[in-house]
Amino acid sequence: MKELVFLVRSGCINTTSLRANLDAALQSMGRTTDYRSIDQSTLAATDPRIGYPTPTVLLCGADLFGMAQPTPPYPEPA
């Protein structure tokens, strides 16, 4: 599923839970769990995806839960 992206970062305590919930939701809809998982630390400093909190699920580039796309300056990871 190229249009579904799971944003993570090392040390995020919520990643495991959200990944499990995402996988369960996809499986309940008969969808595959072959979405892309991207570590924010691999993204360019100008990439707006680094401004999202982690974990975040993006569908077609938009936050699944309706959060607006971050704008510069992007916050430091917490």
C-alpha positions as CSV (number, residue, x, y, z in Angstrom):
1,M,0.0,0.0,0.0
2,K,2.1,2.9,-1.3
3,E,-0.4,5.5,-0.1
4,L,-0.2,4.4,3.5
5,V,2.9,5.5,5.5
6,F,3.7,4.8,9.1
7,L,6.0,7.4,10.6
8,V,8.2,6.3,13.5
9,R,11.3,7.3,15.4
10,S,13.7,5.4,17.5
11,G,12.6,5.2,21.2
12,C,8.9,6.2,20.6
13,I,7.0,4.2,23.2
14,N,3.7,4.2,21.3
15,T,5.0,2.8,18.1
16,T,4.4,-0.9,19.0
17,S,0.8,-0.3,20.1
18,L,-0.2,1.9,17.1
19,R,1.4,-0.6,14.7
20,A,-0.5,-3.5,16.2
21,N,-3.8,-1.5,16.0
22,L,-3.1,-0.4,12.4
23,D,-2.3,-4.0,11.4
24,A,-5.5,-5.3,13.1
25,A,-7.6,-2.6,11.5
26,L,-6.2,-3.3,8.0
27,Q,-6.6,-7.1,8.5
28,S,-10.2,-6.6,9.6
29,M,-10.9,-4.8,6.4
30,G,-9.3,-7.5,4.3
31,R,-6.3,-5.3,3.4
32,T,-2.7,-6.2,3.4
33,T,-0.2,-4.7,5.9
34,D,2.5,-3.9,3.4
35,Y,2.5,-0.2,4.1
36,R,5.7,1.8,4.2
37,S,7.3,2.4,7.6
38,I,9.6,5.5,7.6
39,D,11.9,6.5,10.4
40,Q,11.8,10.3,10.7
41,S,15.6,10.4,11.2
42,T,16.1,9.4,7.6
43,L,14.1,12.3,6.2
44,A,15.6,15.6,5.0
45,A,15.4,18.5,7.4
46,T,13.0,20.2,4.9
47,D,10.6,17.3,4.7
48,P,7.3,18.3,6.4
49,R,6.9,14.8,7.7
50,I,9.5,15.4,10.3
51,G,7.1,17.8,12.0
52,Y,4.5,15.2,12.8
53,P,4.6,13.5,16.3
54,T,5.4,9.8,16.2
55,P,3.9,7.5,15.6
56,T,1.8,9.0,12.8
57,V,-0.2,7.3,10.1
58,L,-0.4,9.2,6.8
59,L,-2.9,8.2,4.1
60,C,-2.1,9.8,0.7
61,G,0.2,12.3,2.5
62,A,-2.4,13.4,5.0
63,D,-2.6,12.5,8.7
64,L,-5.2,9.7,9.2
65,F,-6.6,11.6,12.2
66,G,-6.9,15.0,10.6
67,M,-3.8,16.8,12.0
68,A,-2.8,19.6,9.6
69,Q,0.5,19.2,7.8
70,P,3.3,20.8,9.9
71,T,4.9,24.0,8.7
72,P,8.4,25.3,9.5
73,P,10.0,25.7,11.9
74,Y,9.5,22.0,12.7
75,P,9.6,21.0,16.4
76,E,12.4,18.9,17.8
77,P,11.4,15.3,18.6
78,A,10.3,14.9,22.2
